[in-house]
Amino acid sequence: MNRTVLRSLTILSLGSCLFTQLLIAAVASAQATRAKPTINITDLFQHWVHSREEEQPGGTIQIFRPALSMEFPPSRFRMAYKFARDGGCEYFALSSDDGHHFKSCKWRMSANKTTLQIVVANREAASYRIVELSKKILRLVPLAPQRGK
């Protein structure tokens, strides 16, 4: 009886070790995939709307969806961007009278296509790390503010 129990425990511990190794490998693979997103720049050229309802509370990732992809819940202000192929863009601005309108800006992407920078009037720049970009979703992490040249 002791041998049977010992064998069972040995088999269970080997199984849990294998499962743990597979789990660690899967997490490492997922992190490597997230670290180097495959970006098709043409997916950026559309009207994106901030979908904060999909974000994790306290998380750093901002989620944007194409403007016509869903009916967004009512909101006092919802950030939006329109990106054009020529490097021009527009962002939704909230004015002092609580009005909403689009303002012109420019965008540029890093050579490795992981950082998106939005420049307003050649001065202030908002930089984002691109976590995911497809025709249906844009996931961004804001980076520290920079000054444009």
Salt bridges, closest charged atoms under 4 A:
GLU53 OE2 - ARG78 NH2 2.88
GLU54 OE1 - ARG65 NH2 2.66
GLU55 OE2 - HIS50 NE2 2.53
ASP98 OD2 - ARG76 NH2 3.37
GLU124 OE2 - ARG147 NH1 3.87
GLU132 OE1 - ARG139 NE 2.66
